[in-house]
Amino acid sequence: MPQTFYEVVWIFVIYAFIGWCTEVAYAATEKGVFVNRGFLNGPYCPIYGCGVLIVVAVLTPLKHNLIILFLGSFLMTSLLEFFTGFILEKAFHNKWWDYSDKPFNIKGYVCLKFSILWGLACSFIMLVLHPIIYRFIKTIPHMLGVFILIFLMLLFSVDLIVTVSTIIKFNRRLSLLNEIAGKLKAFSNELGENVYENVIEAMEKKEDFQEAYGEFVEEVGERKQKMKKEQEELAAKYKELLEHKNIISRRLMKAFPNMLSREHNDILEKVKKINLH
């Protein structure tokens, strides 16, 4: 059980790294390729570091009772995963993982299968792995350990800022793509509607229909040229935004292939199709 803030940070860092290695190994086994499965760019998954840290802090006095150890690990890690998924979705308007297709899930944030795996993994960590990790932390010279942690946490902070900034820009891009798509659709509908409206107006205002219709055709021709130019500009901008590839946003889409957007999911699927194939 951690006794100082120094030990707390070391436990978080080590298990965040081990969690990242586990996610990468799982993805490699499942897909046969290396995928950086972390939310951040570096080799760490903070949710694993937080999950194990909570289990270690709360359940160390009870670790010899296997039933309580498993059930406690199962419950606390499931709650952590649920609230992490919920908060990330509210903060960034994207659902990063979705277990909706798996049995016994709760709003797609957690499911029975992975909660059981969390419980088993944390039980193993508490009984076998953590005593070794804790002894290792104790062997690190204190001043050296402090410098290493400061360096790692600075890297972590920069990574967090870069990732959050990228996600905000990515969501703005999806919003702009959706707005342009709406304008392009409006263009395609507008001319047909105006043709009908202007013909009726011309018939009402002028007795000589042929003269009115001739003026209308000329006006429509000019307007069509203007609209065509605007459509072409919008279409070019849409294509540019759709095909733009940012290395960090592309990595996030690879890491979370089931990611959903609450507001622009159709556009997100098109972007994923281009970036992931």
Secondary structure, DSSP 8 states (H G I E B T S, - for coil): ---SHHHHHHHHHHHHHHHHHHHHHHHHHHHSS-----SSSSS--HHHHHHHHHHHHHHGGGTT-HHHHHHHHHHHHHHHHHHHHHHHHHHHSEE----TTSSSEETTTEEHHHHHHHHHHHHHIIIIIHHHHHHHHHHS-HHHHHHHHHHHHHHHHHHHHHHHHHHHHHHHHHHHHHHHHHHHHHHHHHHHHHHHHHHHHHHHH-S-HHHHHHHHHHHHHHHHHHHHHHHHHHHHHHHHHHH---HHHHHHHHH-TT-EESS-HHHHHHHHHHH--
